[in-house]
Amino acid sequence: MKAPNQEYLRSTLFGIENSLISTVGLIAGVSVGVDDKKFVILSASVAIAIESVAMGVGEYLSDDAVQELDKIKRHRDNPLESGVLMMISGVLAGLVPLLPVLAFDYPTSLYLSVATALIVLFLLGYVKGKLLNTNPFRGGIKILIVGGLATILGLVVGLIFEL
């Protein structure tokens, strides 16, 4: 198997991890804080759109700056392509926890949203381990724990501010 481009892999993994973790945390917190499916969908949709664009633009600008400085021979990749990969991966990953909210009512939507996001986070870590020839199970558990902590934080914040 050909080794993946390190910079593109990093951008894609970061986009997926960041969007899954922040979107499921937002959905969990908002779902327990308000009993309004439209509000949860609106909140998650805005977060996915804004975060994905912000991640893509941030990736592009930071990669471009590194290339301009030429102090680090980090890569010869296209910063625009790296930014677009991060943006697209962010949108697609953000949809994972949002789709159950679109299809089901609370509290089923919350349970499915959290469960699917955590499963995908584990699978992402597992696949990353396979691609990088490290322990895939350990990689899956590591990302699952980090994502789980963010989800718990979202739930706690939602419960504190329950409307």
C-alpha positions in Angstrom: 0.0 0.0 0.0 1.4 3.4 -1.0 2.0 5.7 2.0 -0.5 8.6 2.1 0.6 12.1 1.7 1.4 13.2 5.2 0.1 16.7 5.0 -3.1 15.8 3.3 -3.7 12.9 5.7 -3.1 15.3 8.6 -5.6 17.9 7.2 -8.2 15.3 6.5 -7.9 13.6 9.9 -8.0 16.9 11.7 -11.1 18.0 9.8 -12.9 14.8 10.6 -11.9 14.7 14.3 -12.6 18.4 14.9 -16.0 18.4 13.2 -17.2 15.2 14.7 -16.1 16.2 18.2 -17.4 19.7 18.1 -20.7 18.9 16.3 -21.6 16.0 18.6 -20.7 18.1 21.6 -22.9 20.9 20.4 -25.8 18.6 19.5 -25.6 16.9 22.9 -25.4 20.2 24.8 -28.2 21.9 22.9 -30.4 18.8 22.8 -30.5 18.5 26.6 -30.7 22.3 27.0 -33.8 22.9 24.8 -36.6 20.8 23.6 -36.7 22.2 20.1 -35.5 20.0 17.2 -35.5 22.9 14.7 -33.1 24.8 17.0 -30.8 21.8 17.4 -30.7 21.4 13.6 -30.1 25.1 13.0 -27.4 25.2 15.6 -25.6 22.1 14.2 -25.9 23.2 10.6 -24.5 26.7 11.3 -21.7 25.1 13.3 -20.8 22.6 10.6 -20.8 25.3 7.9 -18.8 27.9 9.8 -16.3 25.5 11.4 -15.6 23.7 8.1 -15.0 26.9 6.2 -12.9 28.3 9.1 -10.8 25.1 9.3 -10.3 25.1 5.5 -9.3 28.8 5.4 -7.1 28.4 8.5 -5.3 25.4 7.0 -4.8 27.2 3.7 -3.4 30.3 5.4 -1.1 28.5 7.8 0.3 26.2 5.1 0.8 29.1 2.8 2.6 31.0 5.5 4.9 28.1 6.2 5.7 27.8 2.5 6.4 31.5 2.3 8.8 31.5 5.2 10.6 28.4 3.8 12.2 27.9 7.2 10.8 24.5 7.5 10.7 22.1 4.6 7.4 20.8 5.8 6.0 19.8 2.4 5.7 20.9 -1.2 2.0 20.3 -1.3 -0.6 22.7 -2.4 -2.0 24.7 0.6 -5.3 25.3 -1.2 -5.8 21.5 -1.7 -5.0 20.9 1.9 -7.5 23.5 3.0 -10.2 22.2 0.7 -9.6 18.6 2.0 -10.0 19.9 5.6 -13.2 21.8 4.7 -14.8 18.9 2.9 -13.9 16.4 5.6 -15.3 18.8 8.2 -18.6 19.1 6.4 -19.0 15.3 5.9 -18.0 14.5 9.5 -20.3 17.1 10.9 -23.2 15.4 9.1 -22.6 12.2 11.0 -24.1 13.4 14.3 -26.6 15.7 12.6 -28.3 13.1 10.5 -30.0 11.3 13.5 -31.3 14.7 14.7 -32.9 15.2 11.2 -34.4 11.7 11.3 -35.5 11.1 14.9 -37.1 13.0 17.8 -35.4 13.7 21.1 -34.2 11.8 23.1 -33.6 9.0 20.4 -31.9 11.5 18.2 -29.4 12.4 20.9 -28.6 8.8 21.7 -28.1 8.0 18.0 -26.2 11.2 17.4 -23.7 10.5 20.2 -23.4 6.8 19.4 -22.8 7.2 15.7 -20.2 10.0 16.2 -18.3 7.9 18.8 -18.4 4.9 16.5 -17.0 6.9 13.6 -14.4 8.5 15.9 -13.2 5.0 16.9 -13.2 3.8 13.3 -11.2 6.9 12.3 -8.6 6.1 14.9 -8.6 2.5 13.8 -8.1 3.4 10.1 -5.4 5.9 11.0 -3.6 3.2 12.9 -3.8 0.9 9.9 -2.5 3.6 7.5 0.4 4.5 9.8 1.3 0.9 10.7 0.6 1.5 14.4 -1.8 -0.3 16.7 -5.2 0.4 15.2 -7.2 -0.6 18.3 -5.2 1.8 20.4 -5.6 4.6 17.9 -9.4 4.0 17.9 -9.6 4.0 21.7 -7.5 7.2 21.9 -9.8 9.2 19.6 -12.9 7.7 21.1 -11.8 8.9 24.6 -11.0 12.4 23.5 -14.3 12.6 21.6 -16.2 11.1 24.5 -14.8 13.7 26.9 -15.9 16.6 24.5 -19.4 15.0 24.3 -19.7 14.8 28.1 -18.6 18.4 28.3 -21.4 19.4 25.8 -24.0 17.5 27.8 -22.9 19.1 31.1 -23.0 22.6 29.6 -26.4 21.9 28.2 -27.7 20.6 31.5 -26.3 23.6 33.4 -28.1 26.0 31.0 -31.2 23.9 30.5 -34.0 26.3 29.3 
